[in-house]
Amino acid sequence: MKTKTVVVVNPISGVGKQKKIESILKENLNQDFFDYSVRYTEHIHHGTEIAREAAEQGVDCVVAVGGDGSVNDVAQGLKDTGVTLGIIPCGSGNGLARSLKIPLTPASAVKLLNQRNEHFIDSIVINDKYISVNAAGVGFDAHIARLMKAAKTRGFAAYTNLILREYASYKNNTYRLTVDGRTLERSAWFIAIANGRQFGYNLSVAPKANLSDGFIDISIIDKIPLDHILITAPMAFMNLLDHSQHAEMFRAKDIVIEGNVHKWVNIDGEGENLGKELHFVNHPQSIKIFARK
């Protein structure tokens, strides 16, 4: 029996690789396995609406074509439905796709769908409203995500330029964390709340994270002095940030963060204004997904 599928395309995502998606699907998706239609998003969170509607209509799979924000949008509509999420990464960071080892070339990602290897991964529910399937955060990374949301250009160069521009002026903030009932205070440059290992671009913030282990990985990062950046930055790209003196990491299932004075949160690469108090809860095995064996 064919897998009834809806392909959701964000036409303005990332770096433009999605523009030829219909021809890529026609050339590479196994028509004996998939009966598919293509939908294009027209407004913010339209992907969630399309995915939820598809699930209600009995579709087997919804494929997100775009970056981490587009994938999150579709996953939001599929959580706990049993409908499979597929990913064709066409964004700039592609953090979840990299964590799942999904090819970053659209044609290769489509061919991976043909294998129809299903897995379950966790999700992180934030303030009973939003979910993160890859990584969320407060502090400097949320500040950059907010600025990227308003930026006219995307991609690694734009992301790096914003970091360099904002680095000197952004200071540590004091946060009060309640971690599985245990309360602590920390001064932090940013705090990553991670399901996957990285934000994107192979920039790892939670080296030990596992997408389906039932835990959230918390990384508390102090502001890195300029003379330490040449040592610390390569550690992040080599998945070794847990060895840095500027990082503290632990795992939990339920986390409350107070003191988010700027109110912004990075949710899978997209900035959202959620308020000063944040509640993160792991929902195990809540997303079914196509990935490698």
VOGU-3710 file (C-alpha; in Angstrom, 3 decimals, decimal comma):
1> mktktvvvvn> 0,000/0,000/0,000  1,301/3,444/-0,897  2,220/5,948/1,805  -0,252/8,813/1,484  1,887/11,922/1,845  1,597/15,700/1,931  4,776/17,669/1,162  4,782/21,076/2,871  7,100/23,623/1,255  8,162/26,930/2,777
11> pisgvgkqkk> 8,775/28,983/-0,395  10,964/31,579/1,373  13,000/29,279/3,619  16,761/29,359/4,049  18,986/29,645/1,026  16,549/28,810/-1,782  17,237/25,111/-2,383  13,499/24,384/-2,143  12,635/26,225/-5,380  13,025/23,123/-7,565
21> iesilkenln> 11,366/20,745/-5,127  8,572/19,537/-7,420  11,001/18,395/-10,111  13,289/16,865/-7,443  10,353/14,891/-6,036  9,280/13,728/-9,481  12,800/12,527/-10,309  13,751/10,935/-6,972  10,693/9,935/-4,914  9,618/6,339/-5,543
31> qdffdysvry> 6,136/6,633/-7,036  5,439/2,970/-6,202  5,824/3,780/-2,497  4,348/7,277/-2,208  1,095/8,926/-3,265  1,863/12,592/-2,621  0,625/16,131/-3,058  2,539/19,404/-2,574  1,325/22,342/-0,479  3,046/25,731/-0,131
41> tehihhgtei> 2,840/27,729/3,092  1,325/31,176/2,766  1,693/32,691/6,225  3,359/32,132/9,594  2,511/28,748/11,191  0,608/27,688/8,067  2,718/24,510/8,119  1,176/23,588/11,471  -2,316/24,047/10,062  -1,561/21,953/6,969
51> areaaeqgvd> 0,032/19,167/9,021  -2,817/19,060/11,538  -5,397/18,994/8,756  -3,500/16,217/6,953  -3,361/14,136/10,139  -7,115/14,555/10,648  -7,700/13,383/7,068  -5,752/10,157/7,609  -2,536/11,002/5,776  0,387/8,673/6,596
61> cvvavggdgs> 3,253/11,147/6,281  3,860/14,896/6,121  7,208/16,022/4,710  8,630/19,402/5,710  10,710/21,171/3,063  12,665/24,032/4,589  14,844/24,871/7,570  14,531/24,058/11,268  11,698/26,544/11,699  9,711/24,913/8,899
71> vndvaqglkd> 10,345/21,455/10,344  9,219/22,671/13,765  6,073/24,138/12,239  5,070/20,798/10,701  6,086/18,808/13,794  3,840/21,062/15,897  0,863/19,726/13,928  1,978/16,076/14,049  2,955/15,607/17,699  1,284/12,515/19,219
81> tgvtlgiipc> -0,710/11,795/16,029  1,313/8,801/14,827  1,683/10,477/11,421  5,279/10,292/10,214  7,378/13,428/9,770  9,729/13,547/6,792  12,445/16,160/6,321  13,950/17,620/3,162  16,401/20,182/4,586  16,509/23,427/2,621
91> gsgnglarsl> 17,365/25,873/5,385  20,636/27,413/6,426  21,400/25,768/9,793  19,460/22,475/9,437  20,239/21,442/13,004  17,720/18,587/13,324  18,582/17,145/9,909  22,265/17,147/10,822  21,543/15,472/14,173  19,546/12,776/12,353
101> kipltpasav> 22,215/12,470/9,634  19,700/13,332/6,925  21,533/14,423/3,740  21,565/18,170/3,167  21,190/17,772/-0,598  17,445/17,738/-1,358  17,648/14,918/-3,922  19,568/12,707/-1,474  17,121/13,511/1,318  14,243/12,469/-0,957
111> kllnqrnehf> 15,976/9,178/-1,743  16,309/8,554/1,999  12,520/8,884/2,286  12,233/5,946/-0,121  13,739/3,693/2,563  10,779/4,499/4,868  12,781/3,864/8,044  10,592/5,016/10,920  11,825/6,086/14,354  10,354/7,921/17,335
121> idsivindky> 11,997/10,976/18,873  11,148/13,151/21,858  9,868/16,702/21,807  10,124/19,517/24,352  6,902/21,338/25,219  7,376/24,986/26,204  4,785/26,807/28,340  2,134/24,259/27,290  1,997/25,927/23,860  5,078/25,523/21,681
131> isvnaagvgf> 7,289/22,527/21,013  10,960/22,201/20,194  12,115/19,099/18,360  15,786/20,066/18,187  17,002/22,856/20,501  15,674/25,892/22,322  17,468/28,504/24,347  17,435/31,804/26,205  20,002/34,568/26,409  22,397/35,392/23,600
141> dahiarlmka> 21,177/32,690/21,195  17,575/33,895/21,604  18,771/37,465/21,015  20,411/36,378/17,742  17,318/34,356/16,738  15,188/37,478/17,265  17,492/39,542/15,047  17,613/36,815/12,394  13,827/36,779/12,308  13,884/40,394/11,116
151> aktrgfaayt> 16,945/40,019/8,865  16,605/40,307/5,094  19,219/37,623/4,421  19,740/34,162/5,891  22,650/31,724/5,883  25,868/31,164/7,797  27,447/34,485/6,777  24,461/36,510/8,015  24,341/34,474/11,237  28,058/34,954/11,877
161> nlilreyasy> 27,919/38,681/11,145  25,149/39,141/13,707  27,120/37,238/16,352  30,220/39,346/15,735  28,205/42,567/15,805  26,320/41,773/19,023  28,993/39,844/20,933  30,631/42,690/22,838  27,448/44,397/24,016  25,475/41,346/25,204
171> knntyrltvd> 26,155/40,595/28,875  25,422/37,677/31,184  22,032/37,552/32,868  21,075/35,907/36,157  18,610/33,015/35,883  16,780/30,966/38,487  16,330/27,361/37,359  14,142/24,660/38,864  15,439/21,384/37,469  13,311/18,321/38,299
181> grtlersawf> 12,347/20,096/41,535  15,877/21,256/42,445  16,419/25,044/42,441  19,655/26,801/41,494  20,811/30,210/40,310  23,285/30,823/37,516  24,788/33,758/35,694  24,792/32,798/32,037  25,444/34,212/28,587  22,939/31,739/27,240
191> iaiangrqfg> 21,200/28,536/28,310  20,485/25,840/25,726  17,557/23,485/26,289  18,365/20,677/23,898  16,770/17,591/22,427  19,356/17,307/19,642  23,032/18,095/19,867  23,314/21,311/17,870  21,713/24,598/16,914  22,774/24,109/13,293
201> ynlsvapkan> 25,822/24,637/11,082  27,408/21,749/13,105  27,630/24,117/16,098  27,169/21,635/18,944  25,804/22,910/22,273  24,827/19,587/23,890  27,402/16,938/22,943  25,737/14,105/24,868  22,150/14,799/23,797  20,048/11,966/22,409
211> lsdgfidisi> 16,849/12,713/20,514  14,959/9,756/21,973  16,292/9,171/25,506  13,462/10,816/27,446  15,657/13,644/28,764  16,345/17,298/28,054  20,009/18,313/27,951  20,732/21,686/29,580  23,874/23,616/28,679  24,662/26,728/30,728
221> idkipldhil> 27,266/28,785/28,891  29,185/31,637/30,487  30,340/34,514/28,283  33,572/33,427/26,662  36,444/35,931/26,945  37,858/37,073/23,624  41,199/35,409/24,306  39,435/32,036/24,837  37,315/32,075/21,685  40,012/30,548/19,483
231> itapmafmnl> 40,058/27,554/21,825  36,358/27,278/22,653  34,837/27,771/19,187  36,607/24,724/17,658  35,446/22,658/20,650  31,837/23,510/19,780  32,291/22,487/16,146  34,060/19,259/17,231  31,231/18,264/19,621  33,508/18,800/22,625
241> ldhsqhaemf> 31,909/21,820/24,304  31,335/19,780/27,479  35,126/19,966/28,034  35,096/23,770/28,153  35,573/25,590/31,464  32,829/27,978/30,332  30,120/25,275/30,096  28,037/23,444/32,697  25,806/20,625/31,481  23,236/18,296/33,000
251> rakdiviegn> 20,018/16,457/32,091  16,444/16,609/33,339  12,846/15,967/32,345  11,238/19,166/33,658  12,834/22,621/33,786  11,521/26,045/34,824  13,628/29,103/33,996  12,901/32,458/35,645  14,684/35,715/34,899  14,372/35,732/31,115
261> vhkwvnidge> 14,355/39,522/31,187  14,360/39,949/27,402  11,411/37,516/27,091  12,704/36,031/23,829  13,313/32,312/23,288  15,101/30,568/20,453  12,857/27,681/19,370  14,492/25,572/16,669  16,141/28,621/15,159  13,130/30,941/15,339
271> genlgkelhf> 12,764/33,747/17,869  9,535/33,812/19,911  8,476/36,213/22,683  7,190/33,948/25,474  7,743/35,970/28,644  10,044/36,004/31,663  9,121/32,566/33,040  9,554/29,459/30,906  8,561/25,864/31,522  10,191/23,072/29,481
281> vnhpqsikif> 8,892/19,486/29,684  10,184/16,437/27,816  7,496/14,470/25,963  9,138/11,142/25,132  8,651/9,351/21,801  6,053/11,895/20,693  7,209/12,433/17,090  7,416/9,637/14,509  10,002/10,434/11,861  11,703/9,071/8,732
291> ark> 15,486/8,918/9,191  18,427/6,598/8,653  18,495/3,140/10,188
//
